[in-house]
Every structure is written in C-alpha cells, then in structure tokens.
Amino acid sequence: MQVAYCGPIAAKGQPARGGYEAANRRLVDDLRARGIEVQEYPYALTGGATPIKTIGYLAGFVRIAAQLIIDRARWDILHLTPLYKQFLYAEAVLCRLTWMLGKRVVLDIRAGAFLHYYAGRGRLYQATIDHLIRRAEMVAVEGEEYLPFATARHHGHVLYLPNYVSAAPLAPQPGDRQPSPVRLVYLGRVVSQKGIETAIGTLAALLARGVDARLEVIGTGDPDYIGALKAACNGLPVIWAGALPPAKVAEHIRGAHVFLFPTDHLSEGHSNALTEAMAQGLVPVCSDNGFNRSVVGDAGRILPVSAVAEDYANAIVDIGTGSNWRTLSQRAHQRVSERFTSDVVLPALIQGYRAASAPAATDSSDSMTTITGRLY
C-alpha cells in the first residue's frame, strides 16, 4: 500500500507556518514510522500581491498533477487535505485525475470554517463538495461536529481523524505543580483572532482580584504587533518565550495550570496546541469555537465566543488550583491518552487505507491513454 499525501505540509526539519502544516508533517512522519510508504506532494509556498500568489498556487497545482502522473506507479491512494474556498476546483481536478488513473481518494476534511464556506459560496461550490464526498473511497473528518454532514453524503467509510500527540506523557502527579503563582499559558500564533489580547486582559483581571498569576506566551507573530502588545502590558508578569520546537514546548508548559484559548478565528478547527496542553495536564479554558467543545469534553471550561477577559478570570478563579483543578487536570491528560494519541488514531486510518485500496476497476496504463486523449 502506497500513499500520495497532498496538502499544506511543513518541510521536514523546518518550522511550520501553522497548525495545518504541522499536523500534516506529523501524520506523514508517523505513517512512515509504521511502515506505510508515503510520497509527499506539498502545496506551493507563495507570497506577494494577490495576482502573484494566484499564479503561484495555480503553477503549484499543475506541478502536483504532473508529478502524480509521473509517479503513478509509486502510489495507490491519494490522501488529500484540501484548503477549499478558491482552491476547491483545482483540488477537484486532482481528485478527477486520481480516478482517471484508476487510483483511490481519501478526502480529509479539516478546518473549522468548512461548513461556513459551504453555506456561503453558492450552488456550484456545494455541488462540487457533495460530489467529492460522495465519490471518494473514504472520507475523514477532523471534528466530530462534521460527522453528520459527511455521513449524509457519503455511504462508505467516514473516519473521525482528529489531531493528536505522538505519545501522551506520564500522568501529572499532584505534587508536580505549586498552587501559586497560577501559571497561564497561551500557545500558538500571536494574533488577535487567537485571543492574545483577551489572555493578557485575563491576567490583569486576576491580578486586580489579588490572585498571584503569570502568563507565558509561546509563539510568534508580526514583530510590530508583538512590540505593541509588550508595550501595552508593561509591568504585568508576562513571559514572552517566542517560538519553541515541539519538545521544548512540552518541557516549558509542564507544571503550568491553565491553557487559555479565547479564539474567535473563523477557521479554527482542532488546535494542535490544545491537545498538546491537555496532554501535559493543563486545564483548558477555551471559547466555543472550532472543535474546542468536542476536544475538551468535561476536562475544562468552554465559554461563549463573545466572552471577555473578566469571564475567563471568573472561570479560572472558579477552577482554582486545588482538588477541583486536579480533577480536571487528570481528566485532560486521560482524555488525550484515550482519544488523541498516535496509537489510538493511526491504526484506524491505516485500516481505512487498506479498505480503500481494493483493486482498481481500470488499469492505470489504460487510464493514461484516456487522460492523454482528453488533454490533447
């Protein structure tokens, strides 16, 4: 069984530009570690003005299509993690090409804004999505919230494929953390949509109540924006750790109490940072955005997207750092161990690959004749 993995994929050994790239990089590496032969077809990296980016992306899709044809003897299944929106029609061409080659498609639906785009982009867009889901040999969804949508359109195998950690650490012990100061962690891109300003406001609200607290910010963003944030919270106990490699992130947050995630980002899905923090026993206090609710379950607090810093401070005070916090911390770690590790997630995906890789109805060499005739 050979897999062509296509989508935004971080280069090996290089920092990912976001959670999507990081998740794909981890999944590719972990599949290979389990003996699955994977060929990578990463989306193009583009920059500049919109016309230049558009040309860059189109050229990237043409390159991927050509490479899939050239490498057709090296793969059986296309695992596609689409970006949707304006990219959908090029992605549909990749799926069509795959079927013409006599291969199989695994359509991996990510991103919390998927249904938002589906509802707002018109009938042609919706019909294309419906066709791809119906025609794919297997459909995977990142969030449980998407299972009803997918199963209504796909009568075959629909797999819940969440983000995960490679392995859950040892369960945190009661004596691992001191009750004071209350250590809050913000982890991820430092942008307004992810809630960094609310996180800083939460720290200020706690301090105003006499709670000994500090905030650790791990991640990077626009230097000017971060500079303005640092100036605005001058005098507050905020630690700006910058971007850290994954192993250092786990080491840095171990012993903290609360993972603050007041995101209102439109495309929020299953946050890698959320799972990583829960694995270390941090109690998540999050907005009801993306797939936060189904990931957190009963292991933390979910607040409305409209919640403000005072609301987050109230939740943290209510949780405290005593027996209530310890119960939630143990639940967070256990939830990751039971649902969001590679040993839990990957066997089901590999089994899905095997089920989807039944012999093709058309020999790939015959399909090449058909493709060549249609292109020319």
Order of alpha helices (4+ residues) and beta strands (2+ residues): beta-alpha-beta-alpha-beta-alpha-beta-alpha-alpha-beta-alpha-beta-beta-alpha-beta-alpha-beta-alpha-beta-alpha-beta-alpha-beta-alpha-alpha-alpha-alpha
